[in-house]
């Protein structure tokens, strides 16, 4: 019994270590890539809110992650969105911004 518990604990510690290493690698790539990257969360009512911006995106838009994190995308792009079908237009905006080059 104790041997199985010890093995389970070691397996869990190993998995947590692998996850931390993977997250660190992803963070290093996102922070150092010259392309603009932003991460959006989708709310239950299918709206978009910012989760984070990488340094290239922060420089391109002049805003920090701290300024936009948790805020709805339309707060920052309201003037760019036509009044008709805002969800479709947000998707267009997301695609345009995601392919934008510095």
Buried (B, 14 or more C-beta within 10 A) or exposed (E): EEEEEEEEEEEEEEEEEEEEEEEEEEEEEBEEEEBBBBEBEEEEEEBBBBEBBBBBBBEBBEBEBEEBBEEBBBEBBEEEBEEEEBEEBBEEBBEEBEEEEE
